[in-house]
Amino acid sequence: MVVKLVNAGGGQGFNGPPGRRRYGARECLSVALQQRADSSANAWAAAQKATSNTKVVIATRSFTGTAAQADRWGELQVTIVVRKTTTINLTTKKKTVKRKIIKVGVPIYPNHTDRSVFINQQALPYLTQEVLQAQFNPNIQMISGASDTSDAFMQSLQSALLKAKSV
């Protein structure tokens, strides 16, 4: 709700519709806030009524993929945190499960040379961002110049996604 006070300064009030009394700036704001509170309460009551016949269970778990070899550079491992929301309609007994990846971590990555550190500092944030956007689609964009890291990342991610889908 947008409240616009016209001529609020200098003691001038807000003229309401014709035939209605003239409101002061404070009264106008008070009326608008009360209307907003009333509409919020009505929306809350409607949401409560709609959800009274459903049961929602939310679980968050972490899944770690197998360590994948990034060619001669070393191993890379991906960990994902998945929020699983299960909604059960109590009247129809229909069950809906939604999974969402909320966090991606790379606890093990090649970092034994300055070159490895530089490449992974550039590539890993982009790869994790791609996973969060793609969610459970393992086909993410590879990073140019970090193809070994990207390959190992996707292999480890694939095993983590399979673990997450089986639970």
N, C-alpha and C positions, 0 to 999 in steps of 0.2 A: 504494500500500500504506500503510495506516495502522498505526502502531506505538503502542500504548498501554502505558505502563509504570505498573503499579499498585504503590504503596508503594515507589517508587524511592528515597526518602530514608531515612535512619536504618539503613542496612545491611540492610533487608528486601529480599528477592529476589522474583522472579516465579515463582509456582508453575505449572508446565506441566501437561499432562494427567496424570491419575492413572497411577502406575507409572513416571513419567519423573523424571529428576533435577531438582532445584530449580536454576533459573538465577538468577544475580545480574543486577542491572540492566544492567551493562556487557555481560555475555554475551548477554542478551536482545537488546540493541540491535545487537550484532555479528551475531547470527544473522539478525535481520530485515534488516539491510543486505546480508548475503550473499545472502539469498533474493531481494531486490530486484535485485541485480546479476545473478544467474543468470537471472531472468525477462527483464531488459533484453537480455541477451546472446542469449537464445532469440528474442526479438522481432526483434532486429537480423538474426540469421541467417535467419529466415523472410522478412524484407523483402528481403534480398539474393538469396535463392533466387527470390522472386517477380519481381524486377526483372532477373534475369540474362538474360532473353530479350527485354528491351525496351531501346530507345534513346530518350533524352530530350534534346531540344534546346530551350534557353531563349534567347530573344532579346528585347531591350528596345529599342524605337524611339520616337521622338518624332514627332508629326504636328501640323501647324499648319493650322488652318482659314483660310479666306479672311476678310479683314476685312469685317465687316458694319456698315452704317450704323445707329446708334441714333438715328434721327430727327434732330432738330436738334442733338443733344448731341455727336455725334462718332462715331468708329469704335470697334469692339470686336472683338478677335480672341482665339480660344481655342486653346490648345495642350494636347494630351493625350499622356501617356506610356503606352504599351501594352506589357505583357509577353505575349509569344506563346510558349506552351509546346507543342511538338510531340512527341508520343509515338508511337513506331513499334514495334509488336510484330514482332519479327524472325521468329517462326515463322509467323504468319498474314499478315504484311506489311500489317496494318491500321494506318492512320495516323489519329491523333486530334489535332486542333488546338484549343487553348483560348486565348482572348484575354481579358485582364483589364486594365482601365484602372487604373493605379496612382497616377497624379498628373494633376491638372488645373491649368493655369496660364492666366492672362489677362494677356499681356504688354502689350496695347494696350487701353485703355478710356478713356471720356470722363472727363477730370479737369481741364478748363480753368476750371470755376467751382466755387465752394464747394458749391453744391447738387449738382453732378455727383459731386464727391468724397464727399460725405455719403451720397448714394444708393448709390454703388458700393461704399463701405466696408460698407454694410449688406447689399446684395444679392449681391455676388459670392461671399462665403463660403458662403451658402446654395445658390447655383446650383452651385458646384463640389462641394459635399456631395451634392447631388441626382444629379449625374453619377456620382460614385463609387458611390452606392447603386444607380442604375439600370443601370450599366455600358453596354452597347451599345444601350440603348433611348433614342432621342432625345426621347421624350415625357416631359419632366421638368416639375415644378411651376413655374409662373411666380411671380414675387414681386410681391405687391401694392404699388403705389406705385413700382415700377421696371419697368413694362411695356415701355418702350422698350429698356432694358438687357436684360431677359429675352428679348425678341424677337431682338435682335441676337446675344445669347449663343447662343440655339438655332440660328440660321442658321449661325454660325461653327462651332458644335459639330457640326452635321450634315455640313458639308464635311470636318471633321477625321475624323469617324467613317467617312465614305465612303473617305477615303484609307487609313485604318487597316484597313478590311475588304478592300481590294483587294490588300494586300500579304500 
